[in-house]
Amino acid sequence: MSMKQSRSPLPSVTDDTFQGEVLEAPGTTIVEFWAEWCGPCRALGPILETVQEERPELRLLKLNADENMDTAVAYRAMALPVLKVFRQGEVIGTIIGAKPKPALDQELARILT
């Protein structure tokens, strides 16, 4: 029996689902604003998947900024990638740029305490 864990990409949200999936969601939700053309976004993907595996109490979602401009503009996510940390419908923290996992863990610890 194989114990290999299948790593699935993070779920996506859109302009249409953002309200329900993020703003009305219980707990803490982290949204990565990204785009297909963004190299640093691709580098950040596997790191975020690891964070999700290690921190099941957090919900990590992706939002394609090119396809969901209304939400990207509303949250000033123009420099990609950018992570917005939401709790009870409010942004409690922002992390701009792709970071190595130790630096990302440090930023999240600062925001979530």
Helices and strands as residue ranges (DSSP letters): E 12-13, H 18-18, I 19-23, E 28-34, H 39-54, E 58-64, H 69-74, E 82-87, E 90-96, H 101-112
